[in-house]
Amino acid sequence: MKEAVSEWEEPVNGTVSMATTDTLRLDDTT
């Protein structure tokens, strides 16, 4: 079970990082 959780954390963090980057880009454009 722990291994499954670790695998899930990686993609979730990656998605959050991408969302944050998009937000920063929008801020720069503004």
C-alpha beads as a LAMMPS data file, in Angstrom:
LAMMPS data file: protein, C-alpha beads

30 atoms
29 bonds

1 atom types
1 bond types

-500.0 500.0 xlo xhi
-500.0 500.0 ylo yhi
-500.0 500.0 zlo zhi

Masses

1 110.0

Atoms # bond

1 1 1 0.000 0.000 0.000
2 1 1 2.795 2.442 0.872
3 1 1 4.343 1.967 -2.571
4 1 1 1.010 2.810 -4.231
5 1 1 0.775 6.007 -2.164
6 1 1 4.299 7.056 -3.183
7 1 1 3.472 6.508 -6.859
8 1 1 0.358 8.655 -6.434
9 1 1 2.219 11.483 -4.707
10 1 1 4.590 11.935 -7.658
11 1 1 1.935 12.569 -10.378
12 1 1 -0.128 14.705 -7.985
13 1 1 2.858 16.925 -7.161
14 1 1 3.688 17.202 -10.854
15 1 1 0.150 18.333 -11.643
16 1 1 0.263 20.916 -8.859
17 1 1 3.616 22.221 -10.088
18 1 1 2.272 22.619 -13.643
19 1 1 -0.841 24.424 -12.356
20 1 1 1.336 26.768 -10.293
21 1 1 3.561 27.474 -13.304
22 1 1 0.513 28.323 -15.441
23 1 1 -0.712 30.701 -12.727
24 1 1 2.668 32.417 -12.546
25 1 1 2.721 32.814 -16.329
26 1 1 -0.740 34.392 -16.242
27 1 1 0.468 36.796 -13.542
28 1 1 3.477 37.742 -15.679
29 1 1 1.220 38.384 -18.667
30 1 1 -0.970 40.621 -16.531

Bonds

1 1 1 2
2 1 2 3
3 1 3 4
4 1 4 5
5 1 5 6
6 1 6 7
7 1 7 8
8 1 8 9
9 1 9 10
10 1 10 11
11 1 11 12
12 1 12 13
13 1 13 14
14 1 14 15
15 1 15 16
16 1 16 17
17 1 17 18
18 1 18 19
19 1 19 20
20 1 20 21
21 1 21 22
22 1 22 23
23 1 23 24
24 1 24 25
25 1 25 26
26 1 26 27
27 1 27 28
28 1 28 29
29 1 29 30
